[in-house]
Amino acid sequence: MAQATFSVRMDENLKQQFDMLCSQFGMNASTAINIFARAVVYQRRIPFDITAPDNAITREGAMQAFMALRKSAEKNGIQDMPLDEIHAEISAARSGDKK
């Protein structure tokens, strides 16, 4: 049987965890992917359930969250914070900087 190469991109940490677990099963990642592909073809479906989280965002839910944030801002005296300060706060939070 002719062989084909199959390349997959994934998060490096996920790959390391997957490789380690496959090793514990006594196989490599390539063998595990082949088992998965054979199961999909044989069963003609993904061999496990794939579901979305049950936390769909609704307009009403988003408005409630916005109003809660607005009340919190008023309570903390930051409802009139200038936009450049807001951006600075967001940038600091994303980079992990503490003020």
C-alpha positions in Angstrom: 0.0 0.0 0.0 1.4 3.4 -1.0 2.1 5.8 1.9 1.1 9.5 2.0 2.3 12.3 4.3 -0.3 14.1 6.5 0.9 17.3 8.1 -1.1 18.9 11.0 -0.5 22.1 12.8 -1.3 22.2 16.5 -0.2 24.0 19.7 3.2 22.9 20.8 2.2 22.1 24.3 -0.8 20.0 23.0 1.6 18.1 20.8 4.0 17.4 23.6 1.1 16.1 25.8 -0.2 14.0 22.9 3.2 12.5 22.2 3.7 11.7 25.9 0.3 10.0 26.2 0.7 8.1 22.9 4.0 6.8 24.3 2.3 5.6 27.4 -0.1 3.7 25.2 2.9 2.1 23.5 2.6 3.9 20.2 3.7 7.1 18.5 1.5 10.0 17.4 1.5 8.8 13.7 0.0 5.4 14.8 -2.6 7.2 17.0 -3.6 9.4 14.1 -3.9 6.4 11.8 -6.1 4.6 14.3 -8.3 7.7 14.5 -8.5 7.9 10.7 -9.4 4.2 10.4 -12.1 4.5 13.0 -13.6 7.5 11.2 -13.6 5.7 7.8 -14.9 2.4 9.3 -17.7 4.0 11.4 -18.3 6.8 8.9 -18.5 9.3 11.7 -16.2 10.9 14.3 -15.9 8.2 16.9 -16.7 10.5 19.8 -19.2 13.3 20.5 -18.2 16.8 19.6 -20.4 19.4 21.3 -20.4 23.1 21.8 -20.4 24.6 25.3 -23.9 25.5 26.4 -23.0 29.1 27.0 -24.2 30.8 23.9 -24.0 34.6 24.2 -27.4 36.3 23.6 -28.0 40.0 23.1 -29.9 40.1 26.5 -27.0 38.3 28.2 -24.5 40.7 26.7 -26.5 43.7 27.7 -26.7 42.4 31.3 -23.0 41.9 31.4 -22.4 45.4 30.0 -24.8 46.9 32.6 -23.0 45.0 35.4 -19.7 46.4 34.2 -21.1 49.9 34.0 -22.3 49.7 37.6 -19.0 48.4 38.7 -17.2 51.3 36.9 -19.5 53.8 38.6 -19.0 52.1 42.0 -15.2 52.3 41.6 -15.3 55.9 40.3 -13.9 55.0 36.8 -17.0 55.6 34.7 -15.3 58.7 33.1 -11.9 57.1 32.4 -10.3 58.5 29.2 -10.0 56.1 26.3 -6.2 56.2 26.3 -6.2 55.1 30.0 -8.6 52.3 29.1 -6.3 51.1 26.3 -3.3 51.2 28.7 -5.2 49.1 31.3 -6.1 46.5 28.6 -2.5 46.4 27.3 -1.2 46.0 30.8 -3.7 43.2 31.6 -2.8 41.4 28.3 0.9 41.6 29.0 0.6 40.7 32.6 2.0 44.0 33.9 0.9 45.2 37.3 0.4 48.9 38.0 
